[in-house]
Amino acid sequence: MIGISKYEFNNPRFQNILSRRQGMPPEVVGTVSRIIDDVRENGDKALREYMKKYDGVDIDEIGLMATEEEFEEAKRNMPPEFVEAVRKACRNLFRFHREQIPSGFSLSDDDGVVLERKYVPLSRIAVTVPGNMAPLFSTLYMNLVPAIVAGVPEIYIITKPGKDGRINDYILFVADCLNVRNVYKISGAQGIAAVAFGTDSVKKVDAVVGPGNIYTQTAKKLLFGSVRIDSIAGPSEIAIIADEKANPRYVAADLLSQAEHGTGYEACTAFCLSFDQAESIKRELVFLMEKYSLGNTEKALKNYGDIFVVDSLDTAIEAVNMIAPEHVEVLVSEPEHVVDRIRNAGAIFVGAFSPEPVGDYFCGTNHVLPTCGTARFSSGLSVLDFMRGYSIINYTREALVKNAHHISELAKTEGMRAHQLAVDVRTES
């Protein structure tokens, strides 16, 4: 169960959160490395064998890709309320992400020199989405929308089929809703390797994004360089800063919302100003767990669930910046004084009526966020993840003659004789 303690930097429970990092066990790395090498060497043959071994399906029998009939059946099976919710969520996502499109720029000077920066979409990307147990359709539209806004012309989805060879209806519906019809019935490390290298049947892509189990994440990490990846996703996390006016039931519910992911490694942390308030939050948490049968949250709350009592909001802000969590909620009377000082967070949710699920599903911001402290140096998924920038240099003879001695001096000092020569042969006469 969640613990209560006075916050100190050396508090073992706080240090437990700071040391929470996701590593790749050597045995997993070894297994994934062998799968990647096999798929690189043997293509479709290896892919078929691993799909039989790990997913229990024969892609020669079930078909490599979802069919038109499967898409149509999925649409027939959708509850109208779900259809409306998805469409509204996607509209919100498009509205927010269109604002992220980089414009590029052009600079010129009196010498006639023109320097430009341009951005273009990647040509082909793959989105991986878990398709068994609880199909993560929300993660699918979170990954697809920025790619579509970026203008990526070819988008593929890879997801695990069921034993009957079918893709989950909710995943197919979201793909269809966003006009993405290329859905491969492949998954795991073998699926990532197939799209990274390409096979006779599977297209080679420029980037692979999306969540997955530790084998999928390890494959992405090992294949970075062959393809672009978004990030190595770790367990979810939340940190809540609450003053004396914060509703303890809101805090409790929001802690539970992250703990229910069920891996046991989710970090669910609250900072409040008194032990009485901490006890109130804990009572509400126990009540909600029992009332709504949320026993699947217990492991995470035991491992990384904490309510820390701090001497001031300043102390809470400092602690949150050290954790650098995926989600931060600010439940205080004057949030602007807190929000402006939080530097390290994937996303910040402000006020009593901005619970984290608003961002997870609907408001338009992206829920693919840095985890395990990586918000110190990385950002959530955006349109730029599906684009690349490049520069254009158009130097004139006049400009080169004027600046040649500077360029030559820099090249000479680095010992780059041929670099120097490339300038000198143009200006020596």
N, C-alpha and C positions, 0 to 999 in steps of 0.2 A: 504493500500500500504506500501511497505518497507520504513523504516525510516532511516534517516541519523543523526548521532550525534557524538559528541566528546566522545571518550572512557574514562571513569573513572570507577573505581570499583563500586562506589556508584550510577552510572547512573541507573535510574529505569529500563531502557530497558535491560541493562546487567543483572541486578538482576532478571528481568523477565525470562531471559533464564536460569540462575542458579537455579531458583526455579521450573523450568519445570520438574516435575516428574509425572509419571503415577501411580495413586493410583487405588484401586479397590473399587468402590462405595459399601456401605453396602448392598444395595438392590440387586446388582449383586452377591455379595458373598453369600447372603442368598439364592437366586435362584439356584446358581450353587451347593451350599452345599446340597440342597434338591434333586437336580438331581443326584448328586454323591451317596448319601445315597440310593436313590431309585434303581439305577442301581446295586449297591453293593448287595442289598437285593433281587431284583427281576430279575436281569439279562436281558435276551432277551425280556421279557415282557415289562419292563420299557423302554428298548432301542427302541422297536417298537413304543411305545406310544409317546415318545419324538420326534422321527423322523417324525411321523405324525403331531404332534403339531407344531414343529418348522420348519421343512423342507417340509412339505406337501406331503410326500411320504410314501407308505406302503412297507417296505422292504420285506415283504412276497410276494408281487406281483412283485416287480421289480427285486428281487434277491439281496442277501446280497453282492455279489461280482461281479465285472466286468467280462464279459464272453469273451471267445476266439473270438467270432463274433464281439464284441465291439472293441477289440483290432485291429482286421483286418480292420474293417471299419475306425477306426481312422487313421491307416497307409495310407489307400487309400485317405484320405481327406487332407493329409499334402502337402503343397506347397514344391516343391523341394528346394527352397532357404532356407526355414525354417529348413528342414531336414539337409542340409549341415551345417547351422549355429549351430544347436544344437550339432551335432556330433563333430564339431571342438571345441566348448566350453567344451564339456565333456572330450575330449582328453587333453585339457589344464588343466582342473581340476584334472584329474588322475595324470598327470605329477607333478603338484605342491603338491598334497596330499600324493603321495607315499613317498615323502621326509620326511613326518611327522611320519612315522611308528617307534615307539620306539624299541630299540634293546634289552633292558634289559642288565643285567650284572651279573657276578659271582665274589666273592671275597673269597680268602682262605688265611690261615696263617700257621705258623709252628706247631700249635697245631692240625692241621687237620680240623679246623672249616671251614665250607663253608657257606657263606651267598649269597643268590641269589635274584634277582628281575626279575620277569617275567610279561609279558603282554599278555592278551588273549582278544579276541573280546567278546562283549556281545552276548547272544544267540539269542535274538529276539527283534526287535525294531519296532516302528511305527512312520511314518512321516505323520504329518497332513499338508494339503495344501488346502487353500481356492479354491473352484471350481466354484463359481458363479461370476457374474459381470466380473471381470478380472482375469482369471485363472493364478495363479502364477507359471507357469511351470519352470521359472528360479530358484525359491526357491526350487522346487522339486529336480532338479538335484544338487543344492548346498547341500541339505541334504543327498541325496542318495549316491553321490560319496564318501564322507569320510567314510560312513558306509560300503560301498562295499570294499574300500581299507583296512579298519580295519579287514575285513573278517567276518562280521556278517552273519551267515548262513540263518537267516530268517528275511526278511524285509517286512513290511506291510505298505500300504498307506491308510489313511482314508481321504475322501474328499466328499464334499456335491454333491449329484446327482441333476440333473435338475428335473423339474416337470415331464418330460417324463421318469425319472428313469435312464437316461444315464449320464455317467461321461464325462466331457469335453474332446474332442478329443486330444487337445494339451497335457493335463496331461497324458492321456493314451499312447500317442506316446512316451513321455519322459520316462515313466515307462518301456515301451517295449524296448526302445533303450538301457536301462540299465539293461535289463533282470529281471525286477521286475514285477511279474504278480499277486501279491496278493493285490488287490485294493478293500477295503471295501467301500460300499456306505453308509457310516455313517459319522457324523460330529458333531461339537459343543461339549458342555460339556458332553453330553450323549455318544458321540463317544470316547472321551478321557477316560471317566470312564470305558467304556466297555473294552478297551484295557488294562487299568491299572489293572482291577480286573480279566478280563476274564469272558466269559459267556459260555453257551453251544455251541454257534455259533462263538464266537469271541475269538481269541487266546490272552492269557495274555502275555504282553511284559515286557521287562526290562527297556526300556527307551521310552519316547515320545518326539519327536523334531518337530519343525516346527511352522509357524506363524498361526495367526487366530485372530478373533475379541476378544473383552474384555471378553466374556464368555469362549472362548477357553483358553485364557491366564490365567483367574482366575482358571479354572479347573486344568490346569497344576500346578499352584502354590499350590493349595489345595492338590493335589495328590502327590506332591514331598515327597519322603519318601517311598511311595508305588512303585513309578517308578523314574528313573532318568529323569530329564528334561534338555533341553539345556539352556534356559533362559526365562525370561518374557519379551517378545519383546514389546518395546514402539514405538512411532512415529519416523520416520526417521529424520536425522539431518545432517547438513554439516556446517563446518567452513572453510573459505577460507582466507589464508594469501596472500596478493597481494602487490608487490612493485610497484614503479612508471612505470615500464616497462610492467606490466601485461596488457593483452588485456581486456578492460572492457566488451566487448561482451562475451568473454569466461566466465568471472566471473558471468555475468548476467545469461547466459544460465545454468551454473552449479547451481546457486541458484534456478532457476526455476525447475531444474530437481528433486530437493528434495521436493519443495513445491507442485508439482503436485500429490503427493500421496493422497492428498485430505481430510485428516482428520481435517485439520485446526490446528494441534498441531505440525507440522513439524517445526524444527528450522533451519532457513536459514540465516547464519551469515557470513559477510565478514569484514575483517580488512584491511584498506588501509592507505596510508600516507598523504593524503591531501583531503580537501573538494572538490576540482576540480575533483579529481579522483573519489570520491564517487558519485558526481553528474553525471559523465560520465557513471558509472556503472548503476545508477538508470535510466538514459535516455535509455540505451540499454535494460534494463529489461522491461521498459514500451513498447518500440518498439517491442521486441520479443513477449511479451504477446499479443499485438494487432495483430501482423502479423500472429501468429500461433494459435490464439484463445485459449489462455491458461488461461481463466477466472477461471478455477478450482484451480489456485494457489493463488488467492486473499486472501482467508481466512487465510492461513498459513502465508503469507507475512505480513498481518495486525497484526496477533497475535504474531509471533515470527520471523519476517523478519527485519534484521538490517544491516546497513553498518556503522561500527564504524571507526572513524578517530583516528589513534594512533600516538604517537610521535616517535615511532621507531618500528622496527621488534621485538626487545626484548619484548616490551610491548605486542605486538600481540601474541607472543609465550606464555607469562605468562597467558594471558587471555584464550587462547585456552586450555592450561593445566587445567585451572579452569573449563571450560565447559566440558571437557572430551568427545568430540563428537564422534559419530559413524564414520563419515568421515571427514578427514582433507585434504584440497588441498593446496599445497604449490606452488604458482605461483610467484616465485622470481628469480632474476638473479643468485644467488649463493645458491641453495636450500640446499646443504649439511650442511651449517651453521645453518639452521632452523630445518631440519629434525632430526638431532641428539639431539635436545633439546626438542622435543615434546615427552613427556612421556605418556600422557593420550589420546589415540585415538584408535578407533576400527581398522581403516586402514588409511594409509597416501598415498596420490596420489601426485606424484612429477612431476612438469613441465607442460608446456602448453598443452601437448598432452597426458596427463593421466587423462582425465575427469572421474568422479566417475562411469558413466555407463560401463566403461571398466572393472571395478571390479564387478559391479552388474551382468554382463552377461557373460563375455568371457575370461578374461586373465588367470584365473586358481586359483586365490585366492578366498576365500569364502566370500560371501556377507552377511552371517548370523553373525551380529556383535552386540556388546553391545551398548545399547541406553540409553538416559536419564541420562547421567553422569556415568553410570556403567562401562565405560572404565577405570575408576580409579582403579578398582579391578578385572575386568573380561576380558576375551578374546573372540575372535570370534570362531565360530564352527571349530573343527578340528577332525582329525582321533582319537585323544585321547578321545573325547567325546563318542566314540563307543567302547572303550576298558576299561578294568580295570586292575590295577596292583596289584600284591601280592608278598609277600616275602616268601622265604624258608630258614629256619634256621636248620642247621645240626651241632650241638655242640658235641664235643667229651668229654669223661670222663676226660681226662687230662685238657681240657679247663675249665670244670665246677669246678673241684677241685681247680684249680688255681684262679678262680674268684668268688668262692662261697661266701667268706666273704664280697666281695663288694656288690654282689646281695642281700645277707641277710641283710646287713646294710641298704640298700636303702628300702627294703621291710619293715623292722622293723620300720624305721623312719616314714614311711607312715601309720603305724599301720596295715599293711597287714600280719597278723600272718600266715595265711595259705599259702600265697605266699612264705614267708620265709621257712615254713615247707617243701614245695615242693622241695626246694633246699637242705635243711638240711638233709632230709631223704636219699638223694642220696650221701651225703658226710660224714655223721657222723661216719661211720665205716672206 
